[in-house]
């Protein structure tokens, strides 16, 4: 399961092989196994903006999760039942996850920031029998409770439970004796909903071995984690695969302390403060968050960082942000790639020289990744196609929850389709330039939005940008950009022209945005990805409105 160090990436890859046991339980592996050996070892640290951080040891984590697991059983929850968690980063979240795994139930993590419609879709689709949440989350669910017949129990953590179950009381009223439950590695453990960037979110079901499958990728972009003094943090919600499976659970499994924070909205100054005050050594920060951090002037003059590794993934990083991190933070960003269905299969590792601005990285040891055509055949290096992952693979999902049709459509033979367009070069580096639905077709060119967005954010006036295709009768589509300006920038007649020329001279004449809208913010998923689907819908609506307006004007002229 663990990578062996080596002088070259090829040497590391040649030494690796999977060792997935027949029986494996995530909950036991990340708590009781450590508690048996080192009960006083600190595993979780919670950032307190007003004072000293709270800390939790493996011994405490094991005891509290055992007690909560027994409480769940007493509430009638057992093997295969779905238990949703709608909580911020913190001890309660880790304890609840581990307890659910220990009894063989299925954890369904949800973002606390979700609106009621998003919550209803996920709770009803999963058929969740119980929900662990905060008082705020409970109030959201109460408004739709009549539409959730499967939901029998609500457990409230850290607040007034009212007539519902109280998290702390459940812990205190049950034995913390070890839970004996020998789950198989292939048994279901976790259901993570896709982000919904291209359609209705689907529940991706994962087995207990998904954690084992993540370890080589985590060790790659964190350069042979664990090392002495390592400590993990991410601003990503633990309800997302990136926060849960890239940081929390691998950190607990590998004995690396994990830092948590209650913050629900990303604040770049707070991010720098957490990393400095908590002495964080290893971070996963999504690309959009890194772009926001770029807007903070001279951050190291106020925040003393001691980072060893910086990983990023979830969407295209781009060369501009890659270069900024080297110049300002003195770190090489190790970009990685994966999906909710099959995460962390490509990665960079700067320590071994596998790092290239504008590229994701190479195939992580233990995984088989290729670029294929529409027939499922591998294409030659340098030829674009769809990125695909070959099964079997311990990190790959079991299927979409009660949606066999969508599961079947995800595969061509043994290749799992990512829906992402990319290319592999002769050195084995993969580059990603957009989802199938995101690719812009303009005057015969197929244009990936990622490269345009990366170029746009290099302009000194631009903080964030998204590029989509807007329907056009002549060119099929034109490139349209939605731009959030950097603080203090005023819109004037010259600004749009300056931004267009910036892209023209740095990319090409066919890639510059022919239309630019300046907006206050961009639609983001709770994981920080831009929801281009909403922007495409907006661009289509604009085209239809423009066409209708032209028709009205023509009719009016004819009538005159």
C-alpha positions in Angstrom: 0.0 0.0 0.0 2.9 2.4 0.8 5.3 3.7 -1.8 9.0 2.9 -1.4 11.3 5.9 -1.9 13.6 5.9 -4.9 15.9 8.1 -6.9 13.5 8.3 -9.8 9.8 8.2 -10.4 10.3 5.1 -12.6 12.1 3.3 -9.8 9.3 4.1 -7.3 6.7 2.9 -9.8 8.6 -0.4 -10.5 8.7 -1.3 -6.8 5.0 -0.7 -6.1 2.3 -3.4 -6.1 -1.1 -3.5 -4.4 -1.6 -5.4 -1.2 -5.4 -5.2 -0.6 -6.4 -7.5 2.2 -9.6 -9.6 2.1 -10.9 -7.9 5.3 -10.5 -4.1 5.9 -12.5 -1.5 7.7 -11.8 2.1 7.3 -13.0 3.0 10.8 -10.9 0.5 12.6 -7.8 1.2 10.5 -7.8 5.0 11.1 -8.6 4.8 14.9 -8.4 1.6 16.8 -5.3 0.3 15.1 -3.4 3.4 16.1 -5.0 3.6 19.5 -3.6 0.1 20.3 -0.1 1.2 19.5 0.0 4.9 20.4 -3.1 6.0 22.2 -1.6 9.4 23.2 -0.6 10.3 19.7 -2.4 13.5 18.5 -4.4 12.8 15.3 -6.6 15.9 15.0 -6.1 19.6 15.8 -8.9 22.2 15.5 -7.9 25.8 14.8 -9.3 28.3 17.2 -9.1 31.9 16.0 -9.5 33.2 19.6 -7.0 31.0 21.4 -5.3 27.7 21.7 -6.3 24.8 19.3 -8.2 21.8 20.6 -6.5 18.5 20.1 -7.7 14.9 19.9 -5.6 11.7 20.4 -6.1 8.4 18.7 -7.1 6.9 22.0 -9.9 9.4 22.4 -10.9 9.1 18.7 -11.2 5.3 19.1 -13.2 5.5 22.3 -15.6 8.2 21.1 -16.2 6.6 17.7 -16.9 3.2 19.4 -19.4 4.8 21.7 -21.1 6.7 18.8 -21.1 3.5 16.7 -23.0 1.7 19.5 -25.4 4.6 19.7 -26.2 4.3 16.0 -26.8 0.5 16.4 -29.2 1.3 19.3 -31.1 3.7 17.0 -31.7 0.8 14.6 -28.9 1.6 12.1 -27.0 -1.4 10.7 -25.1 -2.9 7.8 -25.9 -1.2 4.5 -28.0 1.6 6.0 -27.1 5.1 4.7 -26.2 7.7 7.3 -25.8 11.3 6.0 -23.4 13.7 7.5 -23.9 17.5 7.1 -21.2 19.0 9.2 -18.2 21.4 9.0 -14.6 20.3 9.5 -14.1 19.2 13.1 -14.0 16.3 15.6 -17.7 15.4 15.4 -17.3 14.8 11.6 -14.3 12.5 12.0 -16.0 10.6 14.9 -19.2 10.2 13.0 -17.5 8.9 9.8 -15.5 6.4 11.7 -18.5 5.1 13.7 -20.5 4.6 10.5 -17.7 2.6 8.9 -17.2 0.5 12.0 -20.8 -0.8 12.0 -20.8 -1.5 8.2 -23.2 1.3 7.4 -22.7 3.7 4.5 -21.6 7.3 5.1 -23.1 10.0 2.8 -21.2 13.2 3.3 -23.1 16.5 2.4 -21.9 20.1 2.4 -23.4 22.2 5.1 -23.6 25.1 2.6 -26.1 23.1 0.4 -29.6 24.7 -0.1 -32.7 22.7 0.7 -33.2 21.5 -2.9 -29.7 20.1 -3.1 -30.1 18.5 0.3 -33.4 16.9 -0.6 -32.0 15.4 -3.8 -29.2 13.7 -2.0 -31.1 12.5 1.0 -33.9 11.2 -1.1 -31.7 9.6 -3.7 -29.5 7.9 -1.1 -32.5 6.9 1.1 -30.6 8.0 4.1 -32.0 6.6 7.3 -30.3 9.0 9.6 -28.6 12.4 9.4 -25.9 13.8 11.6 -25.8 17.6 11.4 -25.7 20.9 13.2 -28.6 23.0 14.5 -28.5 25.0 11.3 -28.5 21.9 9.2 -31.4 20.5 11.2 -33.5 23.6 10.5 -32.9 23.3 6.7 -34.0 19.6 6.8 -37.1 20.3 8.9 -38.6 22.3 6.0 -38.5 19.3 3.7 -38.9 16.4 6.2 -42.3 15.4 4.8 -40.6 14.7 1.5 -38.0 12.4 3.1 -39.9 9.3 4.2 -36.8 7.2 4.7 -35.2 9.7 7.1 -36.0 8.4 10.6 -33.4 10.0 12.9 -31.7 13.4 13.1 -28.7 13.7 15.3 -27.6 17.3 16.2 -23.9 18.0 17.1 -22.6 21.0 19.0 -25.9 22.7 19.6 -29.4 22.5 20.9 -30.9 19.2 19.7 -34.4 20.1 20.8 -36.6 17.0 20.2 -33.9 15.3 18.1 -31.0 13.2 19.2 -28.1 14.9 20.9 -24.6 13.8 19.6 -22.8 14.3 22.9 -25.5 12.5 24.9 -25.4 9.5 22.6 -21.6 9.3 23.1 -21.9 9.6 26.8 -24.7 7.1 27.2 -23.0 4.1 25.4 -20.1 1.9 26.0 -16.8 2.7 24.2 -15.7 -0.9 24.0 -14.1 -2.0 20.7 -16.5 -2.7 17.9 -16.0 -6.2 16.4 -17.1 -6.1 12.7 -15.0 -7.8 10.1 -16.0 -6.0 6.9 -14.5 -7.1 3.6 -12.4 -4.6 1.7 -15.0 -4.8 -1.1 -18.0 -4.0 1.1 -19.7 -0.6 0.5 -18.6 2.1 2.9 -19.1 5.5 1.4 -21.4 7.4 -1.1 -20.1 10.6 -2.4 -22.3 12.6 -4.8 -20.7 14.0 -7.9 -20.4 17.8 -8.0 -23.2 18.3 -10.5 -21.0 20.4 -12.9 -22.6 18.7 -16.0 -25.9 17.3 -14.7 -27.9 16.1 -11.7 -25.5 14.8 -9.0 -25.2 11.0 -8.8 -24.2 9.0 -5.7 -20.9 7.3 -6.4 -20.6 4.2 -4.1 -17.2 3.3 -2.8 -15.9 0.2 -0.9 -13.7 0.2 2.2 -10.7 -0.4 -0.1 -11.1 3.1 -1.6 -8.9 4.5 1.2 -6.1 2.0 0.3 -6.5 3.1 -3.3 -5.8 6.7 -2.4 -2.6 6.2 -0.5 -0.1 6.1 -3.5 -1.6 9.3 -4.9 -1.5 11.1 -1.5 2.1 10.0 -1.0 3.1 11.2 -4.5 1.9 14.8 -4.3 3.0 15.0 -0.7 6.4 13.6 -1.5 6.5 10.4 0.5 4.2 11.4 3.4 4.6 10.8 6.3 7.9 12.6 7.1 8.9 13.8 10.6 6.9 16.9 11.5 4.3 16.5 8.8 0.9 18.0 9.4 -2.0 18.2 7.0 -4.6 20.9 6.2 -7.1 21.7 3.5 -9.7 24.4 3.1 -11.7 21.9 1.1 -14.9 20.7 2.7 -14.6 17.2 4.2 -17.9 16.4 2.5 -15.9 16.4 -0.8 -13.7 13.5 -2.0 -10.8 16.0 -2.0 -11.2 16.9 1.7 -12.2 13.5 3.0 -10.1 11.1 0.9 -7.2 13.3 0.0 -6.6 14.6 3.5 -8.7 13.5 6.5 -8.8 9.7 6.2 -5.3 9.3 4.7 -3.8 11.5 7.4 -5.5 9.4 10.1 -4.4 6.2 8.4 -0.8 7.3 8.1 -0.5 8.8 11.6 -0.2 12.4 10.3 -2.1 15.1 12.4 -4.9 16.7 10.5 -5.9 20.3 11.1 -9.5 21.4 10.9 -11.3 24.7 10.8 -15.0 25.8 11.1 -14.7 28.3 8.3 -17.3 27.7 5.6 -16.3 30.4 3.1 -12.8 30.6 1.8 -10.8 33.6 3.1 -7.2 33.9 1.8 -5.9 35.8 4.8 -7.4 33.2 7.1 -5.8 30.4 5.0 -2.4 32.0 5.4 -3.0 32.5 9.2 -4.1 28.8 9.7 -1.1 27.5 7.9 1.3 29.7 9.9 -0.2 29.4 13.4 -0.9 25.7 13.2 2.5 25.0 11.7 1.1 23.1 8.8 3.6 21.3 6.6 1.4 19.7 3.9 -1.6 21.4 2.2 -4.1 20.6 -0.5 -5.5 23.8 -1.9 -7.8 23.7 -4.9 -6.9 25.9 -7.9 -9.6 28.5 -7.5 -8.6 29.0 -3.8 -5.0 29.4 -4.9 -6.0 32.0 -7.5 -7.8 33.9 -4.7 -4.7 33.7 -2.5 -2.7 35.3 -5.4 -4.7 38.5 -4.7 -3.1 38.9 -1.3 -0.1 41.2 -1.6 3.2 40.1 -0.1 1.7 37.4 2.2 5.0 36.1 3.6 5.7 39.5 5.2 2.9 38.8 7.7 2.6 35.0 7.7 5.6 32.8 8.5 4.9 29.6 6.6 6.9 26.3 7.0 5.2 24.3 4.2 6.9 21.2 2.8 4.4 20.2 0.1 1.5 21.9 -1.7 -0.9 19.8 -3.8 -3.7 21.0 -6.0 -6.4 19.4 -8.1 -10.1 19.3 -8.8 -9.9 21.6 -11.9 -7.2 23.0 -14.2 -4.3 24.7 -12.3 -2.6 26.5 -15.1 0.9 27.8 -15.6 0.2 31.3 -14.1 -0.6 29.9 -10.7 2.1 27.3 -10.9 4.7 30.0 -11.5 3.2 32.3 -8.8 3.7 29.6 -6.2 7.3 29.1 -7.1 8.0 32.8 -7.1 6.0 33.9 -4.0 5.8 30.8 -1.8 9.0 29.2 -2.9 7.1 25.9 -3.5 6.4 23.7 -6.5 2.7 22.9 -6.7 2.3 19.2 -7.2 -0.8 19.0 -9.4 -2.9 15.9 -9.4 -6.0 14.6 -11.0 -9.0 12.4 -10.3 -12.8 12.3 -10.1 -15.3 11.4 -7.4 -15.6 8.1 -9.1 -11.9 7.3 -9.4 -9.7 9.8 -7.5 -6.0 10.5 -7.4 -4.8 8.5 -10.5 -2.4 11.2 -11.9 0.0 13.3 -10.0 3.2 15.3 -9.9 6.1 14.9 -7.4 8.5 17.7 -7.6 11.0 16.0 -5.4 11.7 13.4 -8.1 11.5 16.0 -11.0 8.0 15.0 -12.1 6.6 18.5 -12.4 5.7 20.6 -15.4 3.7 23.9 -15.4 0.5 23.4 -17.4 0.5 19.6 -17.1 -1.1 17.4 -14.4 1.7 15.0 -14.0 2.1 11.3 -14.6 0.2 8.1 -13.9 0.4 7.3 -10.1 1.9 3.9 -9.3 -0.7 1.2 -9.2 -3.1 2.9 -11.6 -3.5 2.5 -15.4 -4.5 5.7 -17.1 -4.6 6.4 -20.9 -6.1 8.8 -23.5 -8.6 6.9 -25.6 -10.8 7.6 -28.6 -14.6 7.2 -29.0 -14.1 3.4 -29.6 -12.1 2.8 -26.5 -8.8 2.5 -28.2 -5.7 4.2 -26.9 -4.4 7.1 -29.0 -0.8 7.9 -29.8 1.1 10.4 -27.6 0.3 13.9 -28.6 -3.2 13.1 -29.9 -6.1 14.4 -27.8 -8.9 12.2 -26.6 -10.7 11.3 -23.4 -8.8 10.5 -20.2 -9.7 7.0 -19.0 -8.8 4.7 -16.1 -8.6 0.9 -16.4 -10.4 -1.4 -14.0 -10.0 -3.2 -11.7 -8.6 -0.5 -9.4 -9.1 -0.2 -5.6 -9.7 3.6 -5.9 -12.5 3.1 -8.4 -16.2 3.3 -7.4 -18.5 0.3 -7.3 -21.1 2.1 -9.3 -23.7 4.8 -9.1 -26.3 4.2 -6.4 -29.3 2.5 -7.9 -28.5 3.8 -11.4 -27.2 0.9 -13.4 -27.8 2.7 -16.7 -25.5 5.6 -15.7 -22.9 3.1 -14.4 -22.8 1.2 -17.7 -22.5 4.4 -19.6 -19.4 5.3 -17.6 -17.4 2.4 -19.2 -16.2 1.3 -22.6 -15.0 -2.3 -21.9 -12.6 -2.0 -19.0 -12.0 1.7 -19.4 -13.8 4.0 -17.1 -14.6 7.2 -18.9 -13.8 10.5 -17.1 -15.6 12.7 -19.6 -12.4 14.9 -19.5 -10.5 15.8 -22.7 -6.7 15.6 -22.5 -3.5 14.5 -24.1 -0.4 12.6 -23.0 3.0 13.6 -24.3 6.0 11.4 -25.1 7.4 11.9 -21.6 4.2 10.5 -20.0 2.8 13.8 -18.8 -0.9 14.2 -19.0 -2.6 17.6 -19.7 -6.2 18.3 -19.2 -8.1 20.9 -21.2 -11.7 20.6 -20.3 -14.7 18.3 -19.9 -16.5 17.1 -23.0 -19.3 19.6 -22.4 -16.8 22.4 -21.7 -14.9 22.2 -24.9 -15.6 25.3 -27.1 -16.1 24.7 -30.9 -15.3 27.9 -32.7 -14.6 28.3 -36.5 -13.5 24.7 -36.7 -11.2 24.9 -33.6 -11.8 22.8 -30.5 -10.7 25.0 -27.6 -10.3 24.0 -23.9 -11.5 26.7 -21.5 -8.7 25.9 -19.0 -5.9 27.5 -21.0 -7.9 30.6 -21.6 -8.9 31.0 -18.0 -5.3 30.5 -16.9 -4.1 33.2 -19.3 -6.9 35.6 -18.2 -6.0 35.3 -14.5 -2.4 36.3 -15.5 -3.7 39.7 -16.4 -3.1 42.1 -13.5 -6.7 43.3 -13.4 -8.3 39.8 -13.2 -8.9 37.8 -10.0 -11.0 35.0 -11.4 -12.3 34.0 -14.8 -14.4 31.4 -16.6 -14.6 30.9 -20.3 -17.6 29.2 -22.1 -18.8 28.9 -25.6 -21.7 31.2 -26.7 -23.7 30.1 -29.7 -22.9 32.0 -32.9 -24.3 31.6 -36.4 -21.0 32.2 -38.2 -18.5 30.5 -35.9 -20.7 27.9 -34.2 -19.6 29.3 -30.9 -17.5 32.3 -29.8 -15.4 32.4 -26.6 -17.2 34.4 -23.9 -15.4 35.3 -20.6 -17.0 36.0 -17.3 -14.5 37.9 -15.2 -14.2 38.9 -11.5 -11.8 41.8 -11.2 -9.1 42.2 -8.7 -9.7 44.5 -5.7 -9.5 48.2 -6.6 -9.8 47.8 -10.4 -12.3 50.1 -12.1 -14.1 49.2 -15.3 -13.5 51.6 -18.2 -13.6 51.5 -22.0 -10.0 50.3 -22.3 -10.2 47.4 -19.9 -12.0 44.9 -22.1 -9.6 45.6 -25.0 -6.6 45.2 -22.7 -7.8 41.8 -21.6 -8.6 40.7 -25.1 -5.1 41.7 -26.3 -3.5 40.0 -23.4 -5.0 36.6 -24.5 -4.4 37.3 -28.3 -0.7 37.9 -27.7 -0.1 35.1 -25.3 -2.3 32.3 -26.8 -3.7 32.9 -30.3 -6.1 35.0 -32.2 -8.8 32.3 -32.3 -8.8 31.8 -28.5 -9.3 35.3 -27.2 -12.8 36.2 -25.7 -14.9 38.1 -28.2 -17.3 39.0 -25.4 -16.4 39.8 -21.8 -18.8 40.3 -18.9 -17.6 41.6 -15.6 -19.3 39.9 -12.7 -19.2 40.1 -8.9 -18.7 36.4 -8.5 -18.7 33.1 -10.3 -21.1 30.1 -9.7 -19.0 27.6 -7.7 -19.8 24.1 -6.4 -19.2 23.6 -2.7 -15.8 22.1 -3.7 -14.7 25.4 -5.4 -15.1 24.3 -9.0 -16.7 26.8 -11.5 -20.1 25.5 -12.6 -19.6 26.3 -16.3 -22.9 24.6 -17.1 -24.7 27.6 -15.5 -22.6 30.1 -17.4 -23.2 28.2 -20.7 -27.0 28.4 -20.0 -26.6 32.1 -19.3 -24.7 32.6 -22.6 -27.4 30.6 -24.5 -30.1 32.7 -22.9 -28.3 35.9 -24.0 -28.1 34.6 -27.5 -31.8 33.8 -27.6 -32.7 37.2 -26.1 -30.5 39.0 -28.7 -32.1 37.0 -31.5 -35.6 37.8 -30.2 -34.7 41.5 -30.0 -33.4 41.5 -33.6 -36.7 39.9 -34.7 -38.7 42.5 -32.9 -36.7 45.3 -34.5 -37.1 43.9 -38.0 -40.8 43.5 -37.5 -41.1 47.0 -36.2 -39.2 48.3 -39.2 -41.4 46.3 -41.6 -44.5 47.7 -40.0 -43.3 51.3 -40.4 
